[in-house]
Amino acid sequence: MVPPQYYLVLAAAIFCIGVFGLLTRRNALMFLMSVELMLNAANINLVAFSQYWGNVTGQTFGLFTMALAAAEVAVGLGIILVLYRNFGGVDVTDATTMRW
């Protein structure tokens, strides 16, 4: 049996990679992938604690988080397609001209 500390270190590393990608990239697709990494890190934590405590509550919340991630991808890709159509690229700094 793998100790939960290993899962927590893995999840922290994946979450940090997601935060780094979110803060340093200007590409909207990279934003979307970084948010997905952060949600997957949260899923790893939920499942690890579910296994540690011996119940399925964390796994249930993990399934809800996966559904949330799927909805986020659908909305995010729609926004990215609108950005590409209106500005000819997916650079998020170009979208500042859409302000009032």
C-alpha positions in Angstrom: 0.0 0.0 0.0 1.3 3.4 -1.0 1.3 6.0 1.8 -0.9 9.1 1.2 2.1 11.4 1.4 3.3 10.3 -2.0 0.0 11.1 -3.5 0.0 14.5 -1.8 3.5 15.3 -3.1 2.4 14.3 -6.6 -0.7 16.4 -6.4 1.2 19.4 -5.1 3.7 19.1 -7.9 1.0 18.9 -10.6 -0.9 21.8 -9.0 2.3 23.9 -9.0 2.9 23.1 -12.6 -0.7 24.2 -13.4 -0.3 27.5 -11.4 3.1 28.2 -13.2 1.4 27.6 -16.6 -1.5 29.9 -15.6 0.7 32.7 -14.5 3.4 32.6 -17.3 1.5 31.8 -20.5 -0.5 34.2 -22.7 -2.0 31.5 -24.9 -5.6 30.7 -24.1 -5.1 27.0 -24.8 -2.3 26.9 -22.3 -4.6 28.5 -19.7 -7.1 25.8 -20.3 -4.6 23.0 -19.9 -3.2 24.6 -16.8 -6.6 24.8 -15.2 -7.1 21.1 -16.1 -3.8 20.2 -14.4 -5.0 22.0 -11.3 -8.3 20.2 -11.3 -6.6 16.8 -11.8 -4.3 17.6 -8.8 -7.5 18.2 -6.7 -8.8 14.8 -8.0 -5.7 13.1 -6.9 -6.1 14.5 -3.4 -9.7 13.5 -3.2 -9.1 9.9 -4.2 -6.0 9.6 -2.0 -7.9 10.7 1.1 -10.8 8.5 0.1 -8.5 5.5 0.0 -6.8 6.6 3.3 -10.1 6.9 5.2 -11.7 3.8 3.5 -14.8 5.5 2.1 -16.0 6.5 -1.3 -16.9 10.1 -0.6 -13.7 11.4 -2.1 -14.2 9.3 -5.2 -17.7 10.7 -5.6 -16.5 14.2 -5.3 -13.8 13.3 -7.8 -16.4 12.2 -10.3 -18.2 15.5 -9.8 -15.0 17.4 -10.4 -14.4 15.5 -13.6 -17.9 16.5 -14.8 -17.1 20.1 -13.9 -13.8 19.9 -15.8 -15.7 18.6 -18.9 -18.1 21.5 -18.7 -15.2 23.9 -18.2 -13.5 22.6 -21.4 -16.7 22.9 -23.4 -17.1 26.6 -22.4 -13.4 27.3 -22.6 -13.1 25.9 -26.2 -16.1 28.0 -27.2 -14.4 31.1 -25.8 -11.2 30.2 -27.6 -12.9 29.8 -30.9 -14.5 33.2 -30.6 -11.1 34.7 -29.7 -9.6 33.1 -32.8 -12.4 34.2 -35.0 -12.4 37.8 -33.9 -8.7 38.4 -33.4 -6.9 35.8 -35.6 -5.1 34.2 -32.7 -5.6 32.9 -29.1 -3.4 35.4 -27.3 -5.4 36.6 -24.3 -3.8 40.0 -24.2 -5.5 40.8 -27.6 -8.9 40.4 -25.9 -8.4 43.6 -23.9 -9.9 45.5 -26.9 -13.2 43.9 -26.1 -13.8 46.1 -23.1 -16.4 48.8 -23.0 
